[in-house]
């Protein structure tokens, strides 16, 4: 699943090709891709709207239109591609927007989603969807002090808590494993047992992992998301049986909250309290 760095990479990639263009029409090829509104209403409302900006909130891509916001969650296998001219939809296209520039050039913004889990919202009240999300880990509100205080408000295992988008927005399986290894914390450790020093190390590790992921255009881990190279620098994720880059111990794979989890048993000892 694309996480914060992958979604940020996609947002930056498509922005130059779609901002300032007008949506001429929409073709909805899989009705359930639309979370809201109905297909009929979506086509009516989106037609004639100019795209004024592209941004990201957590794992959501946001296309700012003149009167609405188009929110896109890629989920497991979603992707956005720009195609020049008029092209017949591809096999796994679920929604295609036909665009026109000021000088009349035509292009398409296609939402392709093999597994059909991705969702799109067209709304003039984006906070009804985004309002429950936690803070962005790369913004000023996210500090070591904030993290320490909020970890201690819970009594949860670290990894499931960090994956909870209402606690902190944007982390997924990959970057959670990576930042916990950087901070030398076990994914099964309890949040309310974290010291201030450990919270500082974790906040620094979260920001470091995400910034490096963005710098390397995210991670290309399968046939879904492509173009990034962060997978070449994983410390523990997807490295079961391989040596830890820090201590040389064999990386282990656990199941935490029904998610495959990678950990170094030496660098990340589980403290029983």
C-alpha positions as CSV (number, residue, x, y, z in Angstrom):
1,X,0.0,0.0,0.0
2,X,1.4,3.5,-0.8
3,X,2.3,5.3,2.3
4,X,3.0,9.0,3.0
5,X,6.2,9.2,0.9
6,X,4.7,7.3,-2.1
7,X,1.5,9.5,-2.0
8,X,3.7,12.7,-1.7
9,X,5.7,11.5,-4.7
10,X,2.6,11.0,-6.8
11,X,1.2,14.4,-5.9
12,X,4.4,16.1,-6.9
13,X,4.6,14.1,-10.1
14,X,1.1,14.9,-11.4
15,X,0.9,18.5,-10.2
16,X,2.6,20.2,-13.2
17,X,0.5,18.3,-15.7
18,X,-3.0,18.9,-14.2
19,X,-3.0,22.2,-12.4
20,X,-4.8,24.9,-14.5
21,X,-6.5,22.3,-16.6
22,X,-10.3,22.0,-16.8
23,X,-12.2,18.8,-16.4
24,X,-14.1,18.3,-19.6
25,X,-15.8,15.0,-18.6
26,X,-15.5,12.0,-16.3
27,X,-15.9,8.3,-17.1
28,X,-16.6,6.1,-14.2
29,X,-15.8,2.5,-15.0
30,X,-16.3,1.0,-11.6
31,X,-19.1,2.7,-9.7
32,X,-17.9,1.6,-6.2
33,X,-14.7,3.5,-6.7
34,X,-16.8,6.6,-5.8
35,X,-17.5,6.8,-2.1
36,X,-19.5,9.9,-2.7
37,X,-21.5,11.3,-4.5
38,X,-23.5,9.1,-7.0
39,X,-22.0,8.5,-10.4
40,X,-24.6,10.8,-12.0
41,X,-24.0,13.6,-9.5
42,X,-20.2,13.2,-9.7
43,X,-20.2,13.6,-13.5
44,X,-22.5,16.7,-13.3
45,X,-20.5,18.4,-10.5
46,X,-17.0,17.7,-11.8
47,X,-17.6,18.8,-15.4
48,X,-16.2,22.2,-16.1
49,X,-14.2,22.4,-12.9
50,X,-10.7,23.8,-13.1
51,X,-8.0,22.0,-11.1
52,X,-6.4,24.7,-9.0
53,X,-4.0,22.7,-6.8
54,X,-2.7,19.3,-5.7
55,X,-1.8,18.4,-2.2
56,X,-1.7,15.5,0.3
57,X,-3.1,14.8,3.7
58,X,-1.9,11.6,5.3
59,X,-2.4,8.9,2.6
60,X,-5.0,11.0,0.7
61,X,-4.3,12.8,-2.5
62,X,-6.2,16.0,-2.7
63,X,-7.1,17.7,-6.0
64,X,-8.4,21.2,-5.3
65,X,-11.1,22.2,-7.8
66,X,-12.8,25.6,-8.1
67,X,-15.8,24.5,-6.0
68,X,-14.9,21.1,-4.6
69,X,-12.1,18.9,-3.3
70,X,-11.4,15.6,-5.0
71,X,-10.0,13.2,-2.4
72,X,-8.3,10.0,-3.6
73,X,-7.2,7.1,-1.4
74,X,-5.1,4.6,-3.3
75,X,-5.5,1.8,-0.7
76,X,-3.7,-1.4,-1.8
77,X,-3.2,-1.0,-5.5
78,X,-4.4,2.4,-6.7
79,X,-2.3,4.6,-9.0
80,X,-2.8,7.8,-10.9
81,X,-1.3,8.3,-14.4
82,X,-1.3,11.2,-16.9
83,X,-2.0,10.2,-20.5
84,X,-1.7,12.6,-23.5
85,X,-4.6,13.0,-25.9
86,X,-7.6,10.7,-26.0
87,X,-6.8,7.1,-25.2
88,X,-9.0,4.1,-24.7
89,X,-9.2,3.1,-21.0
90,X,-6.9,0.4,-19.9
91,X,-8.0,-2.9,-18.3
92,X,-7.9,-1.8,-14.6
93,X,-8.9,1.8,-15.0
94,X,-11.7,2.6,-12.6
95,X,-12.2,6.4,-13.3
96,X,-10.8,8.6,-16.0
97,X,-11.0,12.4,-16.1
98,X,-10.6,14.1,-19.5
99,X,-8.8,17.4,-19.2
100,X,-8.2,20.4,-21.4
101,X,-5.6,23.1,-21.1
102,X,-6.0,26.8,-21.9
103,X,-4.5,26.2,-25.4
104,X,-6.9,23.3,-26.1
105,X,-4.5,20.4,-25.5
106,X,-6.2,17.3,-24.2
107,X,-5.0,14.8,-21.7
108,X,-6.4,12.3,-19.2
109,X,-6.0,11.6,-15.5
110,X,-6.6,7.9,-15.0
111,X,-7.2,6.2,-11.7
112,X,-6.1,2.6,-12.2
113,X,-6.8,0.1,-9.4
114,X,-6.3,-3.7,-9.9
115,X,-7.8,-4.8,-6.6
116,X,-10.6,-2.3,-6.6
117,X,-10.0,-1.1,-3.0
118,X,-9.3,2.5,-3.8
119,X,-11.9,5.2,-3.1
120,X,-12.7,8.7,-4.4
121,X,-14.7,11.4,-2.8
122,X,-16.0,14.7,-4.4
123,X,-16.9,17.1,-1.6
124,X,-17.1,20.7,-0.6
125,X,-16.5,19.7,3.0
126,X,-13.2,17.8,3.0
127,X,-13.0,17.9,6.8
128,X,-15.9,15.4,7.1
129,X,-13.4,12.9,5.7
130,X,-10.1,14.2,6.8
131,X,-11.1,15.7,10.2
132,X,-10.4,12.6,12.3
133,X,-6.9,12.2,11.1
134,X,-4.0,12.7,13.5
135,X,-1.2,15.2,13.0
136,X,1.2,15.1,10.0
137,X,4.5,13.8,11.2
138,X,6.5,16.2,9.0
139,X,4.7,19.3,10.4
140,X,5.6,21.5,13.4
141,X,2.8,20.2,15.6
142,X,4.6,16.8,15.7
143,X,7.3,17.1,18.3
144,X,9.1,14.7,20.7
145,X,7.1,16.3,23.5
146,X,3.8,15.8,21.7
147,X,4.7,12.2,21.0
148,X,5.7,11.4,24.5
149,X,2.5,12.9,26.0
150,X,0.2,11.2,23.5
151,X,2.0,7.8,23.8
152,X,1.3,8.0,27.5
153,X,-2.4,8.7,27.0
154,X,-2.7,5.2,25.5
155,X,-1.7,1.7,26.7
156,X,-1.3,0.1,23.3
157,X,1.4,-1.8,21.5
158,X,3.6,0.6,19.6
159,X,3.2,-0.7,16.0
160,X,-0.6,-0.8,16.0
161,X,-0.8,2.6,17.6
162,X,1.6,4.1,15.0
163,X,-0.5,2.6,12.2
164,X,-3.6,4.2,13.7
165,X,-4.3,7.1,11.3
166,X,-6.3,8.9,14.0
167,X,-3.2,8.9,16.2
168,X,-0.6,9.9,13.6
169,X,-1.3,10.4,9.9
170,X,0.6,8.7,7.0
171,X,2.6,5.8,8.5
172,X,2.0,2.4,7.1
173,X,3.6,-1.0,7.5
174,X,6.9,-0.2,5.8
175,X,7.9,3.0,7.5
176,X,6.6,1.9,10.9
177,X,9.0,-1.1,10.8
178,X,11.8,1.1,9.6
179,X,11.4,3.9,12.2
180,X,11.0,1.5,15.1
181,X,14.3,-0.1,14.1
182,X,16.0,3.3,13.9
183,X,14.7,4.1,17.4
184,X,15.6,0.7,18.8
185,X,12.1,0.0,19.9
186,X,10.2,-3.3,19.7
187,X,6.9,-3.1,17.9
188,X,5.2,-5.0,20.8
189,X,6.4,-2.6,23.4
190,X,3.7,-0.6,25.2
191,X,3.2,3.1,24.4
192,X,2.9,4.2,28.0
193,X,6.2,2.6,29.0
194,X,8.2,4.8,26.6
195,X,10.7,7.2,28.2
196,X,11.2,10.8,27.1
197,X,14.5,9.8,25.6
198,X,12.9,7.0,23.6
199,X,10.1,9.3,22.5
200,X,12.7,11.7,21.2
201,X,14.5,8.9,19.3
202,X,11.2,7.7,17.8
203,X,10.0,11.1,16.7
204,X,13.4,11.7,15.0
205,X,13.3,8.3,13.4
206,X,9.8,8.8,12.0
207,X,10.7,12.1,10.4
208,X,14.0,10.7,9.1
209,X,12.5,7.6,7.5
210,X,9.7,9.6,5.9
211,X,12.0,12.3,4.6
212,X,14.4,9.7,3.1
213,X,11.5,7.9,1.6
214,X,10.3,11.1,-0.1
215,X,13.9,11.9,-1.2
216,X,14.1,8.5,-2.9
217,X,10.6,8.8,-4.4
218,X,9.1,6.2,-2.2
219,X,9.6,2.4,-2.3
220,X,8.8,0.2,-5.3
221,X,7.9,-3.1,-3.5
222,X,5.7,-4.8,-6.1
223,X,4.0,-4.4,-9.4
224,X,1.7,-1.7,-8.1
225,X,3.8,1.3,-7.1
226,X,6.7,2.0,-9.4
227,X,9.5,4.5,-9.7
228,X,11.0,4.7,-6.2
229,X,14.2,3.3,-4.9
230,X,13.8,3.4,-1.1
231,X,13.4,-0.4,-1.1
232,X,17.1,-0.6,-1.8
233,X,17.8,1.0,1.6
234,X,15.4,-0.9,3.9
235,X,16.9,-1.7,7.3
236,X,14.5,-4.4,8.4
237,X,11.3,-4.4,6.3
238,X,11.0,-7.4,4.0
239,X,14.5,-8.6,5.1
240,X,13.6,-11.7,7.1
241,X,16.6,-14.0,7.6
242,X,19.0,-11.3,6.4
243,X,21.6,-9.6,8.7
244,X,20.7,-6.4,10.5
245,X,22.7,-3.5,9.0
246,X,23.6,-2.3,12.5
247,X,24.5,-5.4,14.5
248,X,24.4,-8.3,12.0
249,X,21.8,-10.3,13.9
250,X,19.2,-12.2,11.8
251,X,16.1,-10.1,11.0
252,X,12.9,-11.9,12.3
253,X,9.4,-11.6,11.0
254,X,6.5,-11.4,13.5
255,X,2.8,-10.9,13.1
256,X,1.6,-7.8,15.0
257,X,-2.0,-6.8,14.7
258,X,-2.4,-9.1,11.7
259,X,0.4,-7.3,9.9
260,X,3.8,-8.8,8.9
261,X,6.4,-7.1,11.0
262,X,10.2,-7.1,10.7
263,X,12.4,-6.7,13.7
264,X,16.0,-7.1,14.9
265,X,16.0,-9.1,18.1
266,X,19.2,-7.6,19.3
267,X,18.7,-3.9,18.4
268,X,15.0,-4.0,19.4
269,X,14.7,-6.1,22.6
270,X,11.2,-6.4,24.0
271,X,11.2,-4.9,27.5
272,X,8.7,-6.6,29.8
273,X,7.2,-4.2,32.3
